Amino acid sequence: MIGLLPGEVKPPVRFRMIAMFPLLSLALLLAAQPGSAAPPGHGTAIMVAGQPVDVERTVVLWSDEQGFNGYDQRCIDQSGGCCDADWARYGARKGLAHRTPADLQGVVSQLVLHFDGCVNSRSCFKSMHNRVRPGGGCGLSAHFMIDSDGTIYQTLDLAERAYHAEQENSISVGVELCNRGRYQPGEMSRLPAEYRTRPRRQVVINGASYDAYDFRPEQYQSLVSLSRALLRIFPRMKPVIPERDGEPLLETLAHPLDFHGIVGHLHVDLDRQKWDPGAFDWKRLLRALRGYSFPLQIRAFSEVPRTRDELLAARKAAFFASEERVTGFFPLAPARLWHSGIHLRGRRGSPVLAPARGRIVAARRAEQNGSSTSFVLLRHEVELDGRPLTFFSLLFHLSLPALSDENPIPWMRALMAPEKAAQRAALESGSIALLDERVEAGDRVGLLGSVSRGPEQGPELHFEIFTSDKPPLALAKSFHYLNAATDGPLVRRAFLVALADRNNDFQIDADELRSLFHGNEIDRRQALRRLVILHRHEWGSQTTLDEFMGLRELSGIPAEDRRRIWAAAIEPYIFWTDALAAHAGLPANQIIYSYNPITFLLVLAAQAAHVDIPWPRDSISDGGIEPRRLAYVPLDDWSKPATSLVQELQLPPLIGVDLAPRRKDQIPLIELPPTDAR
């Protein structure tokens, strides 16, 4: 539960906004006064200094009919004592010169988690609102309450200093997670029925042991979504928790004001009396914020798991999902073209997620010949065995909605800011926009678009991961290295061609690829899945039409057919320009190390969790240049549509669908004694 620093009493009644500054990744906002009505009807948006920010979960604001208003100055259904006078339940943040997003960014650096000791957010709000303050007066507060069903209630704008965590109040955002806390068999008859089967865990906090209730999956999901948004908004707030030797530290910090990240009330209570958030799964939160995500949900997996058994299950599901199509295989495509990524399928319009924390450095919104050529390019920086590792992820064939303040993609809404007119204009014109937008792992970066190309028709995501530097040993030991830097747009490694070539004609067509990836030769597939290939990216501006027309391997093909292959397989997807390379920190020669992105994410997740996942034995041997000419490339592979024009994927409902919040009169008011103190 929450706390108040002695001396935090009734604040000034009003503030005046005297300047307006842009928030990182947010549009310029209108002046906001404390207690002024927030715009109703946003549904999934929280309010930050008057500006709505989408968190992609159900949000009920203080101004909504079913909301809980922390600006009310009177107690709820109670009189006597402090409840006979008006009291503000919030104050001014120390160090916040102006109520602007830019100034707020310089102040807020902590997210403080509590359990509320209650059984629903309605009961929590009354308990906070009516509580006597240690320094005199009525009312404590938190910016957010997350009810048992995952509904996020915001009671105050984040510009306010909520009274929830003593000396941390000015630098923090407070969240009350609905949870009774300590297990007490004698009160079970007064609790909701779900508490009879709710999981419990033993936790030791500041040396004391507790038998405590865990939180519901809906609450974890809402907290993760809220945390991702706050990490984007507040650059001083880091995705870290107090740890010791890689394990969550469940002790009060000696200097809590010096910690910039996510803490529990237990970490900042200098009296060492608070133990909330109790049996909270800190590792689960860290996995979601610092871990890795599949860009599309694959069966039951959205996040890349971190236990051995789950990693093995995710590996099987992800490779099956990425190898079910006709030509979307890593690292080969029909006609011996390089293919640096994989293809994933899903429902049209499904969210496409950032695979890791990073920054969007470039994007395009365009379509050509019925296929989406929209993409986002992300740069990620992680630590591997104590060393930094930079990698890039490319997500292609996206559907990117029109730019507007209502756009469902956070980074696209951010481009509505006046100072980003140039990037906005580039995106609207179909050109490549050079960007620098923060994203968290699992953030929505686009929607699933479609292709209409050869045998592939319908919703599809092209997903790839590459590095510009040679992989460090900790990563390289999981891969087999292949140097093909001189190959150009066609594969010239004889052994690589031989893996797929079935009739020994040194060509590769769609039927041969299908046979390789859908057959029983697991060793060959594993060999390809574990390659890291140094080569020139096939979708770079250095792969020109003149070079393609002059390739000796294609000299046996009529010029018209060569142009058709170029127009279908390469030209629409070129994204790597000199300007992009300079902006993103990529090599000008467009030579990179390509990985199967599924293997890459699985290896990173396993190493982060310090677990080993076995890989079947496979044999790889490098080979020289294959000088033979391609006598003929079946154009059916690239230019003749499949018999079935649309391949809609039949999927079960996605996991974690958000529910509508309950009305206040549907939430029983159950007042119980507090359980947050020792």
C-alpha positions in Angstrom: 0.0 0.0 0.0 1.0 3.6 -0.3 2.9 6.0 2.0 3.3 9.7 2.4 6.5 11.6 3.4 5.9 13.6 6.5 5.4 17.2 5.7 3.6 16.5 2.4 0.4 18.3 3.0 -2.2 20.3 1.1 -0.5 21.6 -2.1 -1.3 24.8 -4.0 -4.7 24.6 -5.5 -3.7 25.5 -9.1 -0.7 25.6 -11.4 -0.3 27.6 -14.6 1.4 26.1 -17.7 3.7 28.9 -18.9 5.5 27.0 -21.6 5.0 24.2 -24.0 7.7 21.7 -25.1 7.5 18.5 -27.1 7.7 15.2 -25.2 10.1 12.6 -26.7 8.0 10.6 -29.1 4.8 12.6 -28.3 3.1 15.5 -30.0 3.0 19.0 -28.7 0.2 19.2 -26.1 -2.4 21.7 -24.9 -2.0 23.5 -21.6 -3.3 21.4 -18.7 -4.4 22.4 -15.2 -4.5 20.0 -12.3 -7.9 18.4 -11.9 -9.0 19.5 -15.3 -11.1 17.0 -17.2 -9.1 14.5 -19.3 -10.5 13.8 -22.8 -13.0 11.0 -22.4 -13.4 8.0 -24.6 -9.7 7.2 -25.4 -10.2 3.7 -24.1 -6.6 2.6 -24.1 -4.8 5.9 -23.4 -3.2 7.2 -20.2 -2.7 11.0 -19.6 0.8 12.5 -19.4 0.7 16.3 -18.7 -2.5 16.5 -20.6 -1.4 14.3 -23.5 -3.0 10.9 -24.3 -0.5 8.0 -24.6 -1.8 4.7 -25.8 -0.9 1.6 -23.7 -2.9 -0.9 -25.7 -4.9 -2.1 -22.7 -8.2 -1.0 -21.2 -7.8 2.3 -19.4 -10.4 4.2 -17.4 -9.5 7.8 -16.7 -10.5 9.8 -13.6 -12.8 11.9 -15.8 -14.7 8.9 -17.2 -18.1 8.0 -15.8 -16.8 4.8 -14.3 -13.5 6.3 -13.2 -12.0 7.1 -9.8 -11.1 10.8 -9.4 -8.1 11.5 -7.4 -8.8 15.2 -7.7 -11.9 15.0 -5.6 -11.3 16.9 -2.3 -13.9 15.2 -0.2 -13.9 11.7 1.4 -16.1 9.0 0.0 -19.2 8.2 2.0 -17.6 9.2 5.3 -17.6 12.1 7.7 -15.8 13.2 10.8 -12.2 14.0 11.5 -10.2 15.0 8.4 -13.2 14.1 6.3 -15.1 17.3 7.3 -12.7 19.5 5.3 -11.4 19.7 1.7 -8.0 18.2 1.1 -6.0 17.7 -2.0 -4.8 14.1 -2.4 -1.8 15.1 -4.5 0.9 17.7 -4.6 3.4 19.5 -6.9 6.5 17.5 -8.0 9.6 19.0 -6.6 11.9 20.2 -9.4 9.1 20.4 -12.0 9.4 24.0 -13.2 6.6 23.8 -15.7 3.8 21.3 -16.3 5.2 20.3 -19.7 6.3 16.8 -20.9 9.9 17.9 -21.4 10.2 19.1 -17.8 8.4 16.0 -16.5 11.0 13.8 -18.4 13.7 15.5 -16.4 12.1 14.6 -13.0 10.5 11.2 -13.3 12.9 8.2 -13.0 11.1 5.6 -11.0 8.1 3.3 -11.2 7.0 2.1 -7.8 4.8 -1.0 -7.5 2.4 -1.7 -4.6 -0.2 -4.3 -3.8 -3.3 -2.6 -2.4 -4.3 -5.1 0.2 -7.8 -5.0 -1.2 -9.9 -7.3 -3.5 -10.9 -4.7 -6.2 -9.8 -1.2 -7.2 -13.0 0.4 -6.0 -12.2 -0.7 -2.5 -8.6 0.4 -3.0 -9.6 3.9 -4.1 -11.8 4.5 -1.1 -9.2 3.1 1.3 -6.6 5.5 -0.2 -8.9 8.5 -0.6 -10.2 8.4 3.0 -7.0 7.5 4.9 -5.6 10.0 7.4 -2.2 11.3 6.5 0.7 11.1 9.0 1.3 14.9 8.5 -2.3 15.8 9.0 -5.2 15.9 6.6 -7.0 13.3 4.4 -6.0 11.2 1.5 -3.3 9.2 -0.1 -3.1 8.5 -3.8 -1.5 6.5 -6.7 -1.4 7.4 -10.3 -2.7 4.0 -11.4 -4.7 1.1 -10.0 -4.7 -2.2 -11.9 -7.7 -4.3 -11.0 -7.9 -8.1 -10.9 -9.3 -8.3 -14.4 -6.4 -6.1 -15.8 -8.4 -2.9 -16.1 -6.0 0.1 -15.6 -7.6 3.0 -13.6 -5.7 6.3 -13.8 -6.7 8.6 -10.9 -4.3 11.5 -11.5 -2.3 13.0 -14.4 1.4 12.0 -14.2 2.3 15.6 -13.9 1.0 15.4 -10.3 3.0 14.1 -7.3 0.9 11.3 -5.9 1.2 10.4 -2.2 2.2 6.8 -2.3 5.9 6.2 -1.6 7.3 8.6 1.0 10.4 10.5 -0.2 10.1 9.0 -3.7 6.9 10.7 -4.5 8.3 13.6 -6.6 10.4 11.3 -8.9 8.1 8.4 -9.3 4.9 7.0 -10.8 2.9 4.9 -8.4 0.9 1.7 -9.4 -1.5 -0.1 -7.0 -1.9 -3.8 -8.1 -5.1 -5.2 -6.8 -4.1 -8.1 -4.5 -5.1 -9.0 -0.9 -1.5 -9.7 -0.1 -1.0 -12.0 2.9 -2.9 -15.3 2.9 -5.2 -15.5 6.0 -7.5 -18.6 6.0 -9.9 -17.0 8.5 -11.0 -14.3 6.0 -11.5 -16.6 3.0 -15.3 -16.3 3.2 -15.1 -12.6 2.6 -12.9 -12.8 -0.5 -14.0 -13.3 -4.1 -14.3 -17.0 -5.0 -11.2 -16.9 -7.2 -9.0 -16.5 -4.2 -9.7 -20.1 -3.3 -7.6 -21.3 -6.2 -5.3 -18.3 -6.6 -1.6 -19.3 -6.5 0.4 -18.4 -3.5 4.2 -18.2 -2.9 6.4 -17.9 0.1 8.6 -14.8 -0.1 11.2 -13.5 2.3 11.3 -9.7 2.4 13.7 -7.7 4.7 14.2 -11.0 6.6 10.5 -11.7 7.2 8.7 -14.6 5.6 5.2 -14.2 4.1 2.7 -16.6 2.6 1.3 -14.3 -0.1 -1.0 -14.4 -3.1 0.4 -14.1 -6.6 -1.1 -11.7 -9.2 -3.4 -12.6 -12.1 -2.1 -13.0 -15.7 -4.3 -10.1 -16.8 -2.6 -7.9 -14.2 0.9 -8.8 -15.4 -0.1 -8.2 -19.0 -1.5 -4.7 -18.2 1.5 -3.8 -16.0 3.9 -4.8 -18.8 2.0 -2.7 -21.4 1.9 0.2 -19.0 5.6 -0.2 -18.1 6.6 -0.2 -21.8 4.8 3.1 -22.4 6.4 4.7 -19.3 9.8 3.5 -20.4 9.3 5.2 -23.8 8.1 8.4 -22.2 10.7 8.8 -19.4 14.2 8.1 -20.6 15.6 8.3 -17.1 13.5 5.4 -16.1 15.4 2.2 -17.0 14.1 -1.4 -17.4 16.0 -2.5 -14.3 15.0 -3.7 -10.8 17.2 -4.0 -7.7 19.2 -7.2 -8.1 22.0 -9.1 -6.4 23.9 -11.8 -8.2 21.3 -11.9 -10.9 18.4 -12.4 -8.5 15.7 -9.8 -7.4 16.8 -8.1 -4.2 13.9 -8.1 -1.7 15.4 -5.6 0.8 15.1 -1.9 1.4 17.7 0.1 -0.6 20.2 2.1 1.3 19.7 5.1 -1.0 16.4 4.6 -2.9 16.5 8.0 -4.5 19.6 7.0 -6.4 17.9 4.1 -8.2 16.4 4.9 -11.6 14.1 2.0 -12.6 11.3 -0.2 -11.3 11.0 -0.8 -7.6 8.6 -2.1 -5.0 7.4 -0.2 -2.0 9.6 -2.5 0.0 12.7 -1.1 -1.7 12.0 2.5 -0.8 10.4 2.3 2.7 13.2 3.4 5.0 11.2 2.2 8.0 11.4 -1.3 6.6 7.8 -1.9 7.4 6.3 -2.3 3.9 6.6 -5.6 2.0 4.5 -4.9 -1.0 4.2 -5.9 -3.8 4.7 -9.2 -2.0 4.7 -12.3 -4.1 5.3 -10.4 -7.3 7.1 -12.2 -10.1 9.9 -9.7 -10.8 11.6 -12.0 -13.3 8.4 -12.2 -15.3 8.3 -8.4 -15.6 12.0 -8.3 -16.6 11.6 -11.0 -19.2 8.9 -8.9 -20.9 10.8 -5.6 -20.7 14.3 -6.8 -21.3 13.6 -10.0 -23.2 12.7 -10.8 -26.7 9.5 -11.1 -28.6 8.4 -12.9 -31.8 7.1 -10.2 -34.2 3.9 -12.2 -34.6 2.3 -14.5 -32.1 3.4 -18.1 -32.9 0.9 -20.5 -31.4 1.0 -19.8 -27.6 4.2 -17.8 -27.8 4.4 -14.0 -28.1 7.5 -13.6 -25.9 10.5 -15.7 -26.5 10.6 -17.9 -23.3 13.6 -18.4 -21.1 13.2 -21.9 -19.6 14.7 -24.9 -21.4 11.5 -26.8 -22.0 9.6 -23.7 -23.2 12.5 -22.7 -25.5 12.5 -26.2 -27.1 8.7 -25.9 -27.6 9.0 -22.4 -29.0 11.8 -23.5 -31.3 9.7 -26.3 -32.8 6.6 -24.1 -33.3 8.6 -21.1 -34.7 10.6 -23.1 -37.2 7.4 -24.8 -38.4 5.6 -21.5 -38.7 8.5 -19.9 -40.6 9.0 -22.8 -43.1 5.5 -23.6 -44.1 5.4 -21.3 -47.2 6.8 -21.9 -50.7 9.7 -19.5 -51.0 10.2 -17.6 -47.8 13.1 -19.6 -46.5 16.5 -18.5 -45.0 18.9 -18.1 -46.7 17.7 -19.2 -50.2 15.0 -18.2 -52.6 14.2 -19.6 -56.1 16.7 -18.8 -58.8 19.5 -19.0 -56.2 18.7 -15.5 -55.0 19.8 -14.7 -51.4 16.9 -14.4 -49.0 18.2 -12.9 -45.7 15.0 -13.5 -43.7 12.1 -15.8 -43.1 8.3 -15.4 -43.7 5.7 -15.6 -41.0 2.0 -15.7 -41.5 -0.9 -14.5 -39.4 -4.2 -12.7 -39.7 -4.3 -9.7 -41.9 -4.0 -6.6 -39.7 -2.5 -8.5 -36.7 -0.1 -6.4 -34.6 3.6 -6.7 -35.6 5.8 -6.3 -32.5 9.4 -5.1 -31.9 11.5 -8.2 -31.2 13.7 -6.3 -28.7 14.2 -3.0 -27.0 15.7 -0.5 -29.4 15.1 2.4 -31.8 13.3 2.6 -35.1 15.8 4.1 -37.5 14.0 4.0 -40.8 10.6 3.2 -42.2 8.6 3.3 -45.5 4.9 3.2 -46.2 4.3 2.1 -49.7 2.8 -0.6 -52.0 3.7 -1.9 -55.4 2.0 -4.4 -57.7 -0.4 -5.4 -54.9 2.3 -6.2 -52.4 3.2 -4.2 -49.4 6.7 -2.7 -49.5 6.2 -1.0 -46.2 8.9 -1.7 -43.6 10.5 -0.6 -40.3 14.2 -1.0 -39.6 15.2 -1.2 -35.9 18.6 -1.0 -34.2 19.0 -2.9 -30.9 21.8 -2.8 -28.4 22.1 -5.6 -25.8 24.7 -6.9 -23.5 26.1 -10.4 -24.1 28.6 -11.8 -21.6 29.3 -8.4 -20.4 30.0 -7.0 -23.9 27.7 -4.8 -26.0 26.1 -6.3 -29.1 24.4 -4.2 -31.8 22.0 -5.9 -34.2 19.3 -4.8 -36.6 15.9 -6.2 -37.3 14.0 -5.7 -40.5 10.2 -6.1 -40.6 8.8 -6.0 -44.2 5.4 -6.3 -45.8 3.7 -4.2 -43.1 0.4 -2.4 -43.2 1.1 1.1 -41.8 -2.1 3.1 -41.3 -2.4 6.7 -42.4 -0.7 9.2 -40.2 -3.0 10.8 -37.7 -3.4 11.4 -34.0 -5.6 8.3 -33.9 -3.1 6.0 -35.5 -2.8 2.8 -33.5 1.0 2.6 -33.9 2.8 4.7 -31.2 5.8 5.7 -33.3 3.5 6.8 -36.1 1.5 9.0 -33.8 4.7 10.5 -32.6 5.4 11.8 -36.1 2.4 14.1 -35.8 4.6 16.4 -33.7 5.3 19.7 -35.5 9.0 19.3 -35.3 8.8 16.0 -37.2 7.3 17.4 -40.4 10.2 16.3 -42.6 9.9 12.6 -41.4 6.1 12.8 -41.8 6.4 14.1 -45.3 8.8 11.4 -46.3 6.6 8.7 -45.0 3.5 10.1 -46.6 5.2 10.4 -50.0 6.3 6.7 -50.0 9.9 7.6 -49.5 12.2 6.2 -46.8 11.9 8.2 -43.6 15.0 8.4 -41.4 13.8 8.2 -37.8 15.0 7.8 -34.2 12.0 6.5 -32.2 12.4 4.5 -29.0 10.6 1.1 -28.8 10.3 -1.5 -26.1 10.4 -5.2 -26.7 6.9 -6.2 -27.7 5.8 -2.7 -28.7 3.5 -2.5 -31.7 5.5 -1.2 -34.7 3.0 -2.0 -37.5 0.2 -4.3 -38.7 0.5 -7.4 -40.8 0.3 -6.6 -44.5 0.0 -8.7 -47.7 2.0 -9.8 -50.7 0.9 -10.7 -54.2 4.0 -12.2 -55.7 4.3 -15.5 -57.5 3.0 -18.4 -55.5 2.7 -16.4 -52.3 -0.5 -14.5 -51.9 -2.1 -13.0 -48.8 -0.9 -11.9 -45.3 2.8 -12.3 -44.7 5.7 -10.8 -42.7 9.3 -10.8 -43.9 11.5 -10.9 -40.8 15.3 -10.7 -40.7 18.1 -10.0 -38.2 21.6 -9.0 -39.1 24.7 -7.4 -37.7 27.3 -5.2 -39.3 30.1 -6.5 -37.0 31.4 -10.0 -36.8 29.5 -11.9 -34.1 31.2 -12.1 -30.7 32.4 -15.6 -29.6 29.5 -16.0 -27.2 27.1 -15.7 -30.1 29.3 -17.2 -32.9 29.7 -20.6 -31.1 26.0 -21.3 -31.8 26.4 -20.6 -35.5 28.4 -21.9 -38.5 30.2 -19.1 -40.3 30.0 -18.7 -44.1 31.9 -16.0 -46.0 30.0 -15.1 -49.2 31.0 -11.4 -49.3 31.8 -11.6 -53.0 28.7 -13.4 -54.2 26.5 -10.4 -55.1 22.7 -11.0 -55.3 23.0 -14.7 -56.3 24.3 -17.6 -54.1 27.6 -18.8 -55.5 28.6 -21.2 -52.7 28.6 -24.6 -54.3 27.9 -26.5 -51.0 25.0 -24.2 -50.2 23.4 -24.8 -53.6 23.9 -28.5 -53.2 21.9 -28.6 -49.9 18.7 -27.8 -51.9 19.6 -29.0 -55.4 17.7 -32.2 -56.1 18.5 -32.9 -59.8 22.1 -31.8 -59.8 21.6 -29.1 -62.3 23.1 -26.5 -59.9 19.8 -24.5 -59.9 17.2 -24.0 -57.2 13.5 -23.7 -57.8 10.5 -23.5 -55.6 9.8 -27.3 -55.8 13.3 -28.1 -54.6 13.1 -25.6 -51.7 9.7 -27.0 -50.7 11.1 -30.5 -50.7 14.1 -29.5 -48.5 12.0 -27.7 -45.9 9.0 -29.9 -45.9 10.8 -33.2 -46.2 12.5 -35.5 -43.7 16.1 -34.3 -44.0 16.3 -32.5 -40.6 20.1 -32.3 -40.7 20.0 -30.2 -43.9 17.4 -27.8 -42.5 19.4 -27.5 -39.2 22.5 -26.7 -41.2 20.7 -23.7 -42.8 19.1 -22.6 -39.6 22.4 -22.2 -37.9 24.3 -20.4 -40.6 25.6 -16.9 -40.1 26.5 -15.5 -43.6 28.7 -12.6 -44.5 27.2 -11.3 -47.7 25.9 -8.2 -49.5 22.3 -7.6 -48.7 20.2 -8.4 -51.7 17.8 -5.4 -51.1 20.5 -2.8 -51.1 20.9 0.0 -53.7 24.2 -1.6 -54.8 22.2 -4.4 -56.3 21.5 -2.5 -59.5 19.6 -3.5 -62.6 22.7 -3.2 -64.7 24.6 -5.6 -62.4 21.7 -8.0 -62.3 21.4 -8.0 -66.1 25.1 -8.7 -66.4 25.4 -11.6 -64.0 27.1 -14.5 -65.8 24.8 -17.0 -64.1 21.8 -15.5 -65.8 23.4 -15.2 -69.2 21.3 -18.1 -70.5 18.1 -16.4 -69.7 16.4 -13.9 -72.1 16.9 -10.2 -71.1 13.2 -9.7 -70.8 12.9 -12.5 -68.3 15.9 -11.2 -66.3 14.1 -7.8 -66.0 10.9 -9.6 -64.9 12.8 -11.4 -62.1 14.4 -8.1 -61.0 11.1 -6.3 -61.0 9.4 -9.0 -59.0 12.0 -10.1 -56.5 14.4 -7.2 -55.9 13.5 -3.8 -57.1 10.3 -3.2 -55.1 12.1 -4.1 -51.8 15.3 -2.1 -52.0 15.5 -0.1 -48.8 19.2 0.2 -48.1 20.5 3.5 -49.4 23.6 5.5 -48.7 21.6 8.0 -46.7 20.0 5.2 -44.5 23.5 3.6 -44.0 24.9 6.9 -42.7 21.9 7.6 -40.5 21.6 4.1 -39.0 25.4 3.3 -38.6 25.4 0.6 -41.3 28.3 -0.2 -43.6 28.3 1.7 -46.9 29.3 -1.4 -48.8 26.0 -3.1 -47.6 27.9 -6.3 -46.5 26.4 -7.7 -43.3 26.2 -10.9 -41.2 22.8 -12.5 -41.7 21.2 -14.9 -39.2 18.1 -17.0 -39.2 16.1 -14.6 -36.9 14.4 -17.4 -35.0 17.7 -19.1 -34.2 19.2 -15.7 -33.2 16.4 -14.8 -30.8 16.4 -18.3 -29.2 20.2 -18.2 -28.7 20.0 -14.7 -27.1 17.1 -15.7 -24.8 18.9 -18.9 -23.8 22.1 -17.1 -22.9 20.2 -14.4 -21.0 18.5 -17.1 -18.9 21.8 -19.1 -18.6 20.3 -22.3 -20.0 21.6 -24.6 -22.7 19.3 -25.8 -25.5 20.6 -28.7 -27.6 20.8 -28.5 -31.3 20.8 -31.6 -33.6 24.1 -32.5 -35.1 24.6 -31.0 -38.6 27.5 -30.9 -41.0 28.6 -27.7 -42.7 31.5 -27.4 -45.0 32.4 -24.2 -47.0 32.6 -24.4 -50.7 34.0 -22.3 -53.5 32.3 -20.3 -56.1 29.9 -22.2 -58.4 30.7 -20.9 -61.9 27.9 -22.5 -63.9 25.3 -20.4 -65.6 21.7 -20.6 -64.9 20.3 -22.1 -68.1 16.7 -21.1 -67.1 14.9 -19.8 -64.1 11.2 -20.8 -64.0 9.4 -17.5 -63.9 6.4 -19.3 -62.3 8.4 -18.9 -59.1 8.3 -15.2 -59.2 5.7 -13.8 -61.7 2.9 -16.4 -62.0 0.3 -16.1 -59.3 -0.7 -19.3 -57.4 -4.0 -20.9 -58.2 -5.4 -19.7 -54.9 -5.0 -16.0 -54.9 -5.4 -15.5 -51.1 -3.9 -17.6 -48.4 -5.7 -16.5 -45.3 -4.4 -18.3 -42.2 -6.9 -19.9 -39.9 -5.8 -19.2 -36.4 -7.5 -19.6 -33.0 -8.2 -16.4 -31.0 -5.1 -14.6 -29.9 -4.1 -15.0 -26.2 -4.6 -12.1 -23.8 -7.6 -10.4 -25.5 -8.5 -7.4 -23.3 -12.0 -7.2 -21.7 -14.2 -4.2 -21.2 -14.1 -2.7 -17.6 -16.9 -3.2 -15.2 -19.3 -0.5 -14.1 -18.7 0.8 -10.6 -22.0 -0.7 -9.4 -20.8 -4.1 -10.5 -17.7 -3.9 -8.3 -18.6 -4.8 -4.7 -17.2 -2.5 -2.0 -15.4 -4.8 0.4 -13.5 -3.1 3.2 -10.9 -5.2 5.0 -8.0 -4.4 7.4 -4.7 -3.6 5.7 -2.1 -6.3 5.1 0.7 -4.2 3.7 2.7 -3.7 6.9 4.8 -6.2 8.8 
